[in-house]
Amino acid sequence: MRRAWGTGVLVATLAAPAAGRERIDMLVSGGTVITMDGGGRVVEDGAVAVRAGGIVAVGRSADLLARYEAARTVDATGRLVLPGLVNTHTHAPMTLFRGVAEDLELMEWLEEHIWPAERANVTPEFVAWGTRLAAWEMIRSGTTTFADMYFYEDEVAAAAKEAGLRAVCAATVIDFPVPGSKNADEALAAAESFLRRWRDDGLVVPAVGPHAPYSVSPENLRRARDLAERHRAPLLIHAAESKAEVETVRSRFGVSSVAHLDRLGLLGPRTLLAHAIWLSDEDVLTLRARDVGVGHCPQSNMKIAAGVAPVPRLRRAGVRLGLGTDGPASNNDLSLFEEIDTALKLQKMATGDPKALTAREAVEMATIGGARALHLEDRIGSLEEGKRADLVVVSLEAPSAIPLYDVYAHLAYAIKGSDVETVMVEGRLLMEGRRMLTLDTAAIAARARELQRQVARSLGR
Amino acid sequence: MRRAWGTGVLVATLAAPAAGRERIDMLVSGGTVITMDGGGRVVEDGAVAVRAGGIVAVGRSADLLARYEAARTVDATGRLVLPGLVNTHTHAPMTLFRGVAEDLELMEWLEEHIWPAERANVTPEFVAWGTRLAAWEMIRSGTTTFADMYFYEDEVAAAAKEAGLRAVCAATVIDFPVPGSKNADEALAAAESFLRRWRDDGLVVPAVGPHAPYSVSPENLRRARDLAERHRAPLLIHAAESKAEVETVRSRFGVSSVAHLDRLGLLGPRTLLAHAIWLSDEDVLTLRARDVGVGHCPQSNMKIAAGVAPVPRLRRAGVRLGLGTDGPASNNDLSLFEEIDTALKLQKMATGDPKALTAREAVEMATIGGARALHLEDRIGSLEEGKRADLVVVSLEAPSAIPLYDVYAHLAYAIKGSDVETVMVEGRLLMEGRRMLTLDTAAIAARARELQRQVARSLGR
């Protein structure tokens, strides 16, 4: 930057180094920009300016077109532009078990179908293909960040990065033998090398995932916590998902699941609890006090008959609250638009109060709320200068998307994953006009169908 | 048919009058045909033969290709073929009010938003365009039959027929002034001429729609019943939708909503109750004894916080049971695939039993069950010889539709409306490969957006 004769000129030089306009990588312009920022700003005929993977400005299209010279433009005219959706809890590779067994008691489903299928089939290659299939589905339905817990998490991370998705990937720690580890010692060692390997990645945040308070001993929960602390890594854990879990924990340890985890030091400003259904008022206060995030999974909770998370209570207490799909074997998809819709309907039904949760609050949960639940709100979750450029463009051409009276009601109740047209993560287009740009979808479909036949054979079908 | 020398030859002549094969209009072949017939037949590499709007055969593709010479073929290879979905309860023109007001108490929503918007905007033309928009959405998401109740029902019927959809259209009878009638006398007179006009239509079944037990006096309910009886027309009515309704009816008439309607003679083998949530065991037995159909609307019931219909109890009692979306202002879409998914999740959650309702049972509700609820099971609801040719072809190419382990689980939990590729009603293609064949969608979108601006202005926005 050259020093000029006066302040005014200096500013002009800064704003327009070439041809009178500042060079940027991409301008998404012409759409209704729903920023999800603190002020709830919605910009008609708005634009988002992107440079080096980040957002440099959000404003009126006319203003940004005057200020910037973009190497590439995405025309969002007649469309909605919003932050990429954040899935705070899934097991992405389980796409390959989608629909393998249904309508069963949880333990019957796990013991007779899911666990045998996992033991017989889950390899690093299986995880890689399952994640690729998940990535394809997530991109197509507007998800730009997902938080995952599975086996061979290295493969999940690699497949997410290859697809261009942002991911918080947690290496599972569990006491019993699972694919990739015979016991918690092995799992912790693998988790540590995983944390080292992905430490400085721009898209993947490596994390530790002790499975649940009933499947990991207090000693191993503490070791998982220490590992996460040492690496300043997120810690993801299932907790308070079922009444049976909470009763088991109480009978073993004399306290609730949340209090048990708190006593062991697992609740802190990098922790996310998935589900968090069976909570006392004291538990809710604990989650708030420890600045813990919660990943609410309404469709999974309903399907498994786990219970109804106290979303209005969590919101009132100011707990960081996002949405998750849970694994595609218990949902059976990865569409966050469906979770928004279901979260609303579930709370209204369960409380008997149509005002229990509003459209805008649910859209928040899927965007900035999810970012907050993952403690990533400084980087993602809203369209604001200084954040990473993760966004989606939603078409309004489907009959179910006509007419449009209110953008939040529309996003919450009318828009489907199939309306998502264009997806950007870290300034890179992953899908444009429904065309997938980073994945070999034919290869993924073919390999997934082969693996389906292998899984069916392994279950004697 | 010529008489031949022997029985064998006669049969051969019957099966192959020209060029060795019988001529038909259309053959849908190569797909997995899910018949939804009494035996639950699923035919791999199956085909459906269609002539004069009806199904003449369902079987293996190889067999039907050998037997028939089709004027036209639909290749369903790698796809699912199933009966067209049946929406047992909606208010189609309300597409134009989709999202106009949300997250409010029911009476606040109606009195401050919906009714003023209806009074100011609903004309025959409005109803026609709203129904066209609904027809577009229904066809795109696999619905081939819908049961409707609204104002100016003549326009609903005409728009449905123009789109090629099958519809049970009920002219609303209500005591107070609504668009199209000042009182029940006018409404009944209009209903009667509507019944006469549409009496012998091949697609539209005209019906009488007394609104609800709280909005129509006993005297006018009886007159509506007499009218339906005289014309042997279906009678559609909202009933037992909310606790408030059931309490109102009990305080006025001393009995439940169902018992009240039964005493007035409204429950019979051409009656469909929409919602049917607040039912005593005796009410359920009454519905069974009177052979009444029920249209269960899980998404609307959740969103309005109306309650949870006792679906397992209704099923066990053998009540005719279908699914409905309710109007698009209280849902906010017309996708029956979402209702299937939600019906399952809602029952599991509400009962705490993951086996409360199975995938196959929910798919039944959306097909043959809906046909039974509308007392049309002799004509539609399953793919069987002798029924009308109403079917949909579902693509398995979306990532959310991969892999496929079980067809019912897949249809119930994984398939979306956007996976529907081809739709046929009465042997006529309404959509082929996602291309709409009967509707001017650009004109519908444009007019719907104009009407949206008119509605917004009428509400002072």
Interface residues (C-beta under 8 A of the other chain):
Chain A: T95 L96 R98 G99 V100 A101 E102 D103 L104 E105 L106 W109 L133 A134 W136 E137 R140 S141 Q299 N301 M302 K303 I304 A305 G307 V308 N331 N332 D333 L334 S335 E338 T342 L344 K345 L346 K348 M349 T351 G352 D353 P354 K355 A356 L357 T358 A359 E397 A398 P399 S400 I402 P403 L404 Y405 D406 A409 H410 A412 Y413 A414 K416 G417 S418 T441 I444 A445 A448 R449 L451 Q452 V455 A456
Chain B: T95 L96 R98 G99 V100 A101 E102 D103 L104 E105 L106 W109 L133 A134 W136 E137 R140 S141 Q299 N301 M302 K303 I304 A305 G307 V308 N331 N332 D333 L334 S335 E338 T342 L344 K345 L346 K348 M349 T351 G352 D353 P354 K355 A356 L357 T358 A359 E397 A398 P399 S400 I402 P403 L404 Y405 D406 A409 H410 A412 Y413 A414 K416 G417 S418 T441 I444 A445 A448 R449 L451 Q452 V455 A456
